[in-house]
């Protein structure tokens, strides 16, 4: 697999030089300042590519050209924004960036309740606490219809948690849940977030899936023309939140869009952490089933708790068999090489590393500190080289 590294642009405290020292050769980045539905212009794309190449690296993957809420709901100015999306695909592909990761999560992106949860080792991880989440949804956001989404036992636990927490703790939780994401150029307040949830109250998962399929039927031919590969990212976490529809949480969800849009250009970002947040997902089986259309891989791990909470484990720990997933992806690379496919090498990045050592106390994007990802990449590199050694017969 091609070793890549997420970079949030010139303001990222983890620099391109850091990525190069970590051993990555490909960079995964986006034009975050242009993610309100406008066209990514040729000039801006060329500028970002030049920044990456000046550091001795290659812009390997776009993550992400944002898909706005108007496209997801097919309302308002969605037609113009789809046309802009098509032109952005053309412009990045013609600049040599052929893999385009994107997601179709409504309103939120990846969601956690804690951005620095202390591990027994002394490092810090991202965590989703199911009871804290319910406490916020039920007793702070007071979303219409929220109580119908929880069992009586969960409502009671959430109320107890809400009463036990201070106003400052709930305010901190709110900030983490609704108005923080790395490189996002806007934030929600409580009223605005509640209003956005209301905008989706009549949109079912079937409706959202239909909108996604219509979107893909429009943009996939553009990707085909440009030799580009679209790679949809999983919902994160891969189960419903805030009563909002989810359409990329399970193997059945992936099958639905692959059957509706059978083009090779319409593919998947296999994020083992996002899909792995749903304990029902078998990541090795998903890798095997969807291998021919996996265009990008995020490798990270999660550990589940009995109440539905989870935290992000070390890359080779947790509940997902990352070694098994890596073996499947590397077999797929061999198959593609034998077929002469131009996308035989699949880009991979270590995702959401722990906050460790000298990074503790520094200003970093949560999940994207340097040392934790460096550790993860080193571990995954060891896995890949060991698999390769077995395959070539150097070890038995």
C-alpha positions, -999 to 999 in steps of 0.1 A, spaced: 0 0 0 11 36 -6 19 52 27 1 85 30 -4 112 56 -33 136 63 -23 172 61 -48 201 68 -29 227 48 -5 255 57 -21 261 91 -17 224 102 7 223 132 20 190 118 40 200 88 48 184 55 84 180 68 70 160 97 51 138 72 82 132 52 102 123 83 75 98 93 82 80 60 50 88 41 54 96 4 18 106 -4 -2 135 11 -39 135 17 -53 170 17 -80 193 5 -87 230 -2 -106 235 30 -110 272 24 -131 264 -7 -155 239 8 -187 259 7 -198 246 -27 -176 267 -50 -153 254 -77 -118 243 -68 -101 265 -94 -71 253 -114 -50 280 -99 -58 270 -63 -53 233 -71 -19 240 -87 -9 261 -57 -17 233 -32 1 207 -54 32 229 -56 32 233 -18 32 195 -14 58 188 -41 81 215 -27 84 193 4 94 163 -17 60 146 -15 31 138 -38 -5 149 -35 -20 114 -37 -55 118 -24 -81 145 -21 -99 143 12 -124 159 7 -143 180 -17 -172 188 6 -207 177 -3 -231 204 10 -264 199 27 -282 212 -4 -268 184 -24 -278 158 3 -313 171 4 -316 181 -33 -329 214 -23 -320 251 -28 -290 257 -51 -281 220 -53 -279 219 -91 -252 246 -93 -233 230 -65 -233 196 -83 -220 214 -114 -193 230 -93 -185 196 -78 -180 181 -113 -156 209 -123 -136 204 -91 -133 167 -100 -120 177 -134 -95 202 -120 -80 179 -94 -78 150 -118 -61 170 -145 -36 181 -119 -28 144 -113 -48 137 -81 -69 108 -92 -83 95 -59 -111 115 -43 -124 106 -9 -157 122 2 -185 115 26 -223 118 27 -228 123 64 -255 149 71 -248 180 92 -221 163 113 -188 148 102 -170 124 126 -185 127 160 -169 121 194 -178 131 230 -142 134 242 -112 145 222 -86 137 249 -96 107 270 -68 95 292 -56 59 285 -41 36 312 -8 42 294 -9 79 301 -16 89 265 -49 103 252 -75 89 227 -107 100 211 -138 85 227 -175 83 221 -195 80 253 -230 68 245 -245 80 278 -229 115 275 -242 117 240 -277 108 251 -275 133 280 -267 161 256 -293 151 230 -321 147 255 -314 174 281 -294 201 265 -302 201 228 -337 189 236 -342 177 201 -378 171 190 -385 134 192 -352 125 208 -368 103 236 -381 79 210 -345 70 200 -335 57 234 -346 29 258 -360 38 292 -328 26 308 -307 48 286 -329 78 293 -325 72 330 -288 69 328 -285 100 306 -306 120 331 -284 109 359 -253 118 339 -267 152 330 -275 160 367 -241 148 378 -222 170 353 -216 207 358 -228 233 334 -192 238 323 -189 201 315 -220 201 294 -208 232 276 -175 215 268 -194 184 256 -216 206 233 -186 222 218 -171 189 210 -203 175 195 -216 204 173 -191 231 167 -156 216 163 -139 198 134 -104 202 121 -103 226 91 -140 233 90 -146 269 82 -179 273 101 -195 263 134 -230 256 147 -245 271 178 -273 251 196 -302 269 179 -286 265 144 -279 228 150 -314 222 162 -327 239 131 -306 218 108 -318 186 125 -354 198 119 -346 202 82 -340 165 80 -370 154 100 -389 142 69 -359 127 51 -357 90 57 -326 68 51 -342 56 19 -346 92 8 -310 101 16 -298 70 -2 -318 79 -33 -302 114 -32 -268 99 -28 -274 76 -58 -286 105 -80 -255 125 -70 -233 96 -79 -250 90 -112 -241 126 -121 -205 128 -109 -193 93 -117 -193 98 -155 -171 128 -149 -147 108 -128 -146 81 -155 -138 107 -182 -109 120 -161 -95 86 -150 -104 95 -114 -116 73 -86 -144 83 -62 -141 67 -27 -170 72 -3 -161 73 34 -182 56 60 -204 73 85 -185 79 118 -197 65 140 -215 40 118 -249 42 135 -276 69 137 -270 101 157 -294 130 165 -322 112 147 -305 118 114 -304 94 85 -273 73 78 -266 56 45 -229 44 47 -227 24 80 -229 -13 69 -219 -37 42 -255 -35 30 -252 2 25 -221 -2 4 -238 -29 -17 -267 -6 -24 -247 21 -40 -224 -3 -58 -254 -21 -73 -270 12 -83 -238 27 -98 -218 -3 -111 -189 18 -124 -154 10 -112 -149 48 -107 -176 46 -79 -157 31 -51 -150 30 -14 -127 44 13 -124 15 37 -121 32 70 -117 5 96 -123 28 124 -155 43 112 -170 10 100 -155 -6 131 -174 17 154 -204 -5 146 -196 -38 164 -218 -57 139 -194 -50 110 -168 -76 100 -140 -56 85 -121 -85 70 -152 -98 53 -160 -63 40 -125 -59 27 -128 -92 9 -162 -84 -6 -155 -49 -18 -118 -53 -26 -120 -45 -64 -137 -12 -56 -116 -1 -26 -97 30 -37 -84 43 -4 -78 28 31 -79 44 65 -64 20 91 -73 26 128 -89 6 155 -117 9 181 -125 -9 214 -162 -13 222 -178 -11 256 -209 -28 268 -231 3 268 -224 12 231 -195 35 239 -161 31 222 -127 46 222 -99 46 196 -74 20 204 -38 16 193 -37 7 157 -29 -30 163 -51 -34 193 -89 -30 196 -117 -51 181 -108 -50 144 -83 -74 129 -61 -49 110 -36 -75 101 -63 -95 84 -76 -64 66 -40 -55 54 -35 -90 41 -67 -87 20 -58 -53 6 -23 -65 -3 -38 -96 -21 -60 -72 -40 -30 -51 -50 -13 -83 -64 -45 -91 -84 -46 -56 -98 -9 -57 -107 -15 -89 -126 -44 -73 -145 -22 -42 -153 -46 -18 -135 -32 17 -131 -45 18 -95 -27 -14 -84 -11 4 -54 -38 14 -30 -32 45 -8 -34 40 29 -31 63 58 -28 58 96 -58 75 111 -66 92 144 -34 85 164 -32 88 201 -18 120 217 16 109 231 49 121 246 59 156 236 27 162 217 8 163 250 1 199 257 8 211 222 -17 227 199 -28 199 175 -58 188 157 -73 161 179 -67 127 163 -40 142 141 -10 148 163 23 137 149 37 111 172 6 90 176 2 87 138 40 81 134 36 52 158 6 39 139 23 42 105 54 24 118 33 -5 132 14 -8 100 46 -6 79 59 -36 99 27 -55 93 29 -48 55 65 -58 53 59 -90 72 30 -100 50 51 -93 20 79 -115 34 56 -144 38 42 -139 3 76 -139 -13 88 -168 8 116 -150 26 101 -162 59 78 -192 66 
